[in-house]
Amino acid sequence: MPSNLPRFGVWALVHGSRAALQDPAEPYDASWARNKALVLEAERLGFDSVLVAQHTINPHDPALDQLEAWTASAALAALTSRIEIIAAIKPYLYHPVVLAKMAQQIEHISGGRFAINLVNAWNRPELERAGIGFAEHDERYAYGREWITVVDRLLRGETVHHRGDNFRIDDYRLRPADPFRARPRIYVGGESEPARALVAAHGDVWFINGQPPEDVERLIADLAARARPAGYDALRFGLSAFVIARATQAQADAHLEHLFALAELDKPLRETQKANTDPSAVMHQTFARSARVGSNGGTAAGLVGDYDTVARRIAAFHRAGIELFMLQFQPFEADMRIFAEEVAPRVRRLLSA
Ligand SMILES: Cc1cc2nc3c(=O)[nH]c(=O)nc-3n(C[C@H](O)[C@H](O)[C@H](O)COP(=O)(O)O)c2cc1C
């Protein structure tokens, strides 16, 4: 996978638009039909990856529609032929043997294009209302670490005997094993110290939230310096970012202003979301540092500008170590096309020169 060119991915719209939910240019739509069409078009346009976030209930407002990540990912695996499919997973929701079996099945359906994104939860009601309970931040990570230890070995086709604080597993082996590679790829999202320790020990790729280049470089330096288990490749890095690319900087800035104004309409939803969020989630402290639109850092990564500027900034992030750019747009399909036609070729030219 490592190459001198970056990979580009898109966030599926599992809970509607990413910047503002009440946009006349993009009516609320988290349906399977819309996401299927979006991902098929992304693949045709040359995008390399899709991230399907996992939320059982809509984290903005439980009354709103929410796409189910794992069943949708299995269907996408059957319908696509080239794009990587990454499904997020919160360990408390699935026993590790069940999840590993599902992941291995989607790996087979996709012909070796499947990956999981391990995330350790911030939205309290999703787990509390299910009666699962919402453990404290570091306890969630300890649980997630034991969970991924089991999943990793099962995905590799090993016979697992495990005794831990949370799981007791005897003589468990999944068949068929992965015929395409050692196992599906493991991404990890999360910025706290336990998240970093977890990705160094078990991850293939660390997903960084959108933020300015100097912060991203500091995070990469921290993780790149950490020890890796024997037999693991060097850790790779992905960046989440919201892109507004236009012919001129002024047009891009005007669209950003427009999205900020629309996002104001969602203020009551954001207050509810804030109240539901675990305050110790480090990721949300990062978001509080700058005004932005889009989830997971969004425009804080600075990919707002004319085509050349956005391409130059992406090339600079890539030189700093970002291998995969996981992108958001609004309106999504129209701006995704602009990116594919105007920005991606410029990035390739800059980095091939
Ligand atoms: C790229 C990326 C994708 C994420 N996707 C999800 C997701 O699908 N569902 C979810 O509940 N949290 C998701 N998260 C948030 C993680 O759960 C979050 O990082 C965690 O709750 C906070 O952990 P921290 O304190 O280590 O930052 C994602 C984070 C990143 C960086």
The ligand as an ORCA input file, in Angstrom:
! r2SCAN-3c Opt
* xyz 0 1
  C     -11.530      9.074     11.605
  C     -12.346      8.843     12.835
  C     -13.533      8.151     12.727
  C     -14.357      7.942     13.837
  N     -15.519      7.248     13.691
  C     -16.328      7.041     14.759
  C     -17.505      6.271     14.639
  O     -17.791      5.734     13.580
  N     -18.287      6.131     15.719
  C     -17.976      6.671     16.946
  O     -18.742      6.520     17.884
  N     -16.842      7.383     17.088
  C     -16.007      7.574     16.034
  N     -14.841      8.257     16.181
  C     -14.594      8.865     17.454
  C     -13.894      7.991     18.443
  O     -14.835      7.208     19.100
  C     -13.206      8.979     19.358
  O     -11.946      9.208     18.852
  C     -13.242      8.657     20.805
  O     -14.511      8.595     21.286
  C     -12.562      9.673     21.614
  O     -11.420      9.121     21.973
  P     -10.172      9.949     22.396
  O     -10.418     10.447     23.801
  O      -9.095      8.921     22.343
  O     -10.005     11.056     21.400
  C     -13.973      8.452     15.101
  C     -12.746      9.132     15.220
  C     -11.938      9.322     14.105
  C     -10.640     10.042     14.267
*
